[in-house]
Amino acid sequence: MTEWRVYTGTMNTRKETPKTALSRIYFIDRRIASGAYPNTRQLAQEYETSPSTISRDIDFMRAQLDAPIVYDHQRNGYYYTEKTFRLPAGFVGDKDMLALGMAKTLLSLYRDTPLYECARELLDLITTPLVASLREGARKPEETPWYESRVVVPQVASAPVSPEVWEVIIHGLRENRLITFEYQGAWDEDYRSRRVRPYQLLFDNGAWYLYAHAEDRAAIRIFSIARMRQATLTATTFTLPPDYEYRAYTDSYFGVFAGAQSCRFRVAFYDEAIVWVQDRRWANDQYIEEIAQGIVITFSSTQYEKVLEWVLSQGGNAHPFEPPELVQDWKAAIASMAARAEEE
């Protein structure tokens, strides 16, 4: 006679499970539903995890997901008392699948960095078993999930990053170790040797930057990782200062580069630029007022150069009023463009 026992619950059963455990739980679900009668040790070996982790997952599936899992002592493994039971019926909802699907889509922004492959593999690990399980119950299992063709992130111009340089930076950040590299600045004719304390990675408009303390300048600098080469991890360690955090001293609505001083800006926008400006947040203290033919936005920012670039990008639909130096630089840029147009 087959012996079996019904699970009655334990005091330390999880009430929630992390999203990173989804693929493992669906793996357990598929193996049990296959009729192979897997036990805890077999599942742990196949998934390359610990038996205790598998046991907690099974406890969670029983207690929180109502999975009818019992243990057959004669067959030395688990099975479902309800032959048609599968987890997707009550575990993964549309919001979960949409969030994971959109996360995979957003990864395209990082396609030219080593981060892309690692993150994509992790999300594939999570989503593949979910999609496979959902397809089993779908009317047309060969169809791809709807969000893969309906949620799109347009490609942006990006700056490729050397995997070797990336690995050195990651180690330097994780272990608080100085790194050295050859660097060609925006205005440099050739590469120069730099030695820095890496503080943070910054991502802006398709490019990665390293926010670091430059030893030769004894000051904070921002380096484009795409312009680095021959990076080396040193044995010298450092202690992060209390004020190392990039976000502690600058706003980042316009990009990663900022000045030491904050300016008060007033800019008028007209025609099609009105809706574009109104739809976005440009600063925490922004204020928008309507004028006869458009709007005027007032705000503070440390990113003077980026604000100038923003105003110029709107052509004749933008007119800066403050600060005075912004007005002067704007007029100078217009005069330069007009002179070059005449040369043509």
C-alpha positions in Angstrom: 0.0 0.0 0.0 1.3 3.4 -0.9 2.1 5.6 2.0 1.7 9.3 1.9 1.3 12.2 4.2 -0.5 15.5 3.9 1.4 18.7 4.6 -0.1 20.6 7.6 2.1 23.7 7.6 5.1 24.9 9.6 5.7 28.0 11.8 8.5 29.4 9.6 6.8 29.1 6.2 7.4 32.0 3.9 4.4 34.3 3.3 6.1 35.9 0.4 8.8 34.7 -2.0 11.4 36.9 -3.7 11.0 37.3 -7.5 14.4 35.7 -8.0 12.9 32.5 -6.7 10.2 32.3 -9.3 12.2 30.3 -11.8 13.1 27.8 -9.1 9.5 27.4 -7.9 8.3 26.8 -11.5 11.1 24.3 -12.0 9.8 22.4 -9.0 6.3 22.7 -10.3 7.2 21.2 -13.7 9.2 18.4 -12.2 6.4 17.4 -9.8 3.8 17.7 -12.5 5.8 15.5 -14.8 5.1 12.5 -12.6 8.8 11.8 -12.0 8.3 11.8 -8.2 11.3 14.0 -7.4 12.6 14.4 -3.9 14.3 17.3 -2.2 17.8 16.1 -2.8 17.2 15.4 -6.5 15.6 18.8 -7.0 18.5 20.5 -5.3 21.1 18.7 -7.4 19.3 19.4 -10.6 18.8 23.1 -9.9 22.2 23.4 -8.2 20.9 24.8 -4.9 20.6 23.5 -1.4 18.0 21.0 -0.1 16.9 23.4 2.6 16.1 26.0 -0.1 14.0 23.5 -2.0 12.2 22.5 1.2 11.3 26.1 1.9 10.1 26.5 -1.6 7.8 23.5 -1.3 6.5 24.8 2.1 5.7 28.1 0.3 4.0 26.4 -2.6 1.8 24.4 -0.2 1.0 27.1 2.3 0.7 30.2 0.1 -0.1 28.8 -3.4 -2.4 25.9 -2.3 -0.3 23.4 -4.2 -1.6 19.9 -3.4 1.9 18.5 -2.8 2.3 15.2 -0.9 5.2 12.9 -0.4 5.0 9.3 -1.5 7.3 7.2 0.8 7.2 4.2 -1.5 8.3 6.2 -4.5 10.5 8.4 -2.4 9.3 11.7 -4.0 6.6 14.3 -4.3 3.5 14.4 -6.5 0.3 16.4 -7.0 -2.9 14.9 -5.7 -4.7 16.9 -8.3 -3.3 15.7 -11.6 -4.1 18.9 -13.5 -2.8 21.4 -11.0 -0.2 23.9 -12.3 1.0 27.1 -10.6 0.2 29.8 -13.2 -3.5 29.5 -12.2 -2.9 31.5 -9.1 0.7 32.6 -8.9 1.9 34.8 -11.7 -0.5 37.6 -12.7 -0.5 40.0 -15.7 1.3 42.7 -13.6 4.2 40.3 -12.8 4.6 39.2 -16.4 4.3 42.7 -17.7 6.9 44.0 -15.2 9.4 41.3 -16.1 8.7 41.6 -19.8 9.2 45.4 -19.7 12.4 45.0 -17.6 13.8 42.7 -20.4 12.8 45.3 -23.0 14.5 48.2 -21.1 17.7 46.2 -21.0 18.2 47.3 -24.6 19.4 50.6 -23.3 22.5 48.9 -21.9 23.2 46.6 -24.9 26.7 48.0 -25.4 27.9 47.2 -21.9 28.8 44.0 -20.2 25.9 44.6 -17.8 23.5 43.7 -20.6 24.4 40.1 -20.9 24.5 39.4 -17.2 21.1 41.1 -16.6 19.5 39.5 -19.7 20.6 36.0 -18.6 19.2 36.6 -15.1 15.8 37.8 -16.5 15.8 34.9 -18.9 16.3 32.6 -16.0 13.3 34.0 -14.3 10.9 34.5 -17.2 11.6 31.4 -19.4 9.9 28.9 -17.0 7.0 31.3 -16.5 6.4 31.8 -20.2 6.8 28.0 -20.8 4.2 27.3 -18.1 1.8 29.9 -19.3 2.1 28.6 -22.9 1.1 25.1 -21.8 -2.3 26.4 -20.8 -2.7 28.8 -23.7 -4.9 28.2 -26.7 -2.0 28.9 -29.1 1.1 27.9 -27.1 3.4 28.8 -30.1 2.6 32.5 -29.8 5.1 34.8 -28.0 3.8 36.8 -25.0 1.9 39.9 -26.1 4.2 42.4 -24.4 7.3 41.3 -26.4 5.8 42.9 -29.5 3.8 45.7 -27.8 6.2 47.2 -25.4 9.1 48.8 -27.3 12.1 50.8 -26.2 13.5 52.7 -29.3 17.2 52.3 -29.8 19.4 55.2 -28.7 22.9 56.2 -29.7 25.2 54.5 -27.2 28.9 54.5 -26.3 30.4 50.9 -26.3 32.3 49.9 -23.2 35.3 47.6 -23.0 34.4 44.4 -21.0 38.0 44.4 -19.5 37.7 48.1 -18.4 34.2 47.4 -17.0 35.4 44.4 -14.9 38.2 46.5 -13.4 35.8 49.2 -12.4 33.3 46.8 -10.9 36.0 45.2 -8.8 37.3 48.7 -7.7 33.8 49.7 -6.7 33.0 46.5 -4.8 36.4 46.3 -3.0 37.1 50.0 -2.6 40.4 49.7 -4.4 42.2 52.4 -6.5 42.3 51.8 -10.3 44.5 53.2 -13.0 43.7 53.6 -16.7 44.7 55.5 -19.8 42.2 58.3 -20.6 41.5 60.6 -23.5 39.4 63.6 -22.4 37.1 65.4 -24.7 39.7 68.1 -25.4 42.8 65.9 -25.1 44.9 65.0 -28.2 46.2 61.8 -26.7 45.7 59.4 -23.8 47.0 60.2 -20.3 47.5 58.0 -17.3 45.0 58.5 -14.5 44.8 57.0 -11.0 41.4 57.3 -9.2 39.3 56.2 -6.3 36.1 54.9 -8.0 33.0 56.1 -6.2 29.9 55.4 -8.4 28.8 54.4 -11.9 26.5 56.9 -13.7 24.4 56.3 -16.8 23.3 59.2 -19.0 21.8 59.2 -22.5 23.3 56.0 -23.7 26.7 56.4 -22.0 28.3 55.2 -18.8 30.5 57.4 -16.6 32.7 56.8 -13.6 32.3 59.3 -10.7 35.6 59.2 -8.9 38.2 61.0 -6.9 41.2 61.8 -9.2 44.5 61.4 -7.2 46.5 63.7 -9.5 43.9 66.5 -9.2 42.9 65.8 -5.6 39.3 66.5 -6.7 36.1 64.8 -7.9 36.0 64.1 -11.6 33.6 62.3 -14.0 35.2 60.0 -16.6 33.5 58.6 -19.7 34.1 54.9 -19.6 34.0 54.7 -23.4 37.2 56.8 -23.5 39.1 54.5 -21.0 41.7 51.8 -21.9 44.2 49.6 -20.2 42.5 49.7 -16.8 44.3 48.1 -13.9 43.1 47.2 -10.4 45.7 48.2 -7.8 46.3 46.7 -4.4 45.7 50.1 -2.6 42.4 50.4 -0.8 40.5 53.5 0.3 37.7 54.5 2.6 34.6 56.1 1.2 34.1 59.6 2.6 30.8 60.5 4.1 30.0 62.9 1.3 30.9 60.6 -1.6 27.3 60.3 -2.9 26.9 62.0 -6.3 23.2 62.8 -5.7 24.0 64.6 -2.5 25.4 67.7 -4.2 23.7 67.8 -7.6 20.4 67.5 -9.4 20.5 65.1 -12.4 17.5 66.1 -14.4 19.6 67.3 -17.3 22.5 64.7 -17.2 25.5 63.7 -15.1 27.6 66.8 -15.5 27.0 69.6 -13.1 28.8 72.8 -11.8 29.5 73.8 -8.2 26.9 76.6 -8.2 23.2 76.4 -8.6 21.5 79.0 -11.0 18.0 80.2 -11.2 16.7 79.8 -14.7 13.7 81.4 -16.5 12.9 80.2 -20.0 9.9 80.8 -22.2 8.7 78.1 -24.6 6.3 78.4 -27.6 4.3 76.3 -30.0 4.9 72.6 -30.0 7.6 72.9 -27.3 4.9 73.9 -24.8 3.4 70.4 -24.4 6.8 68.7 -24.4 8.0 70.9 -21.6 4.8 70.7 -19.5 4.8 66.8 -19.7 8.2 66.5 -17.9 9.8 67.3 -14.6 13.0 69.4 -15.0 13.6 70.3 -11.4 12.2 69.7 -7.9 11.4 73.4 -7.6 10.1 74.1 -11.1 7.2 76.5 -11.6 5.3 77.0 -14.8 3.2 80.0 -15.7 1.2 80.8 -18.8 2.0 83.9 -20.9 0.2 85.3 -24.0 1.8 83.0 -26.5 3.3 80.2 -24.5 4.7 79.3 -21.0 7.6 80.3 -18.8 9.3 77.7 -16.6 11.3 78.8 -13.6 13.6 76.4 -11.8 17.0 75.9 -10.2 19.8 73.7 -11.5 23.6 73.2 -11.2 23.7 71.9 -14.8 24.3 75.2 -16.7 25.8 73.7 -19.9 23.0 71.1 -20.2 20.3 73.8 -19.7 21.9 75.9 -22.5 22.0 72.8 -24.7 18.3 72.1 -23.8 17.3 75.7 -24.7 19.2 75.6 -28.0 17.7 72.3 -28.9 14.2 73.9 -29.1 15.4 76.4 -31.8 13.0 79.3 -32.2 10.5 77.9 -29.7 12.7 78.8 -26.7 13.7 82.2 -25.3 15.8 82.4 -22.1 15.3 85.3 -19.7 17.6 84.4 -16.7 20.4 84.2 -15.7 22.0 87.0 -17.8 25.0 84.7 -18.8 22.6 82.2 -20.3 21.0 84.9 -22.4 24.4 86.0 -23.6 25.6 82.5 -24.4 22.3 81.7 -26.2 22.7 84.8 -28.4 26.3 84.0 -29.1 25.4 80.5 -30.2 22.6 81.9 -32.5 25.1 84.4 -34.0 27.6 81.7 -34.6 25.0 79.5 -36.4 23.9 82.5 -38.5 27.5 83.2 -39.5 28.0 79.6 -40.6 24.8 79.6 -42.5 26.0 82.7 -44.4 29.3 80.9 -45.2 27.4 78.1 -46.8 
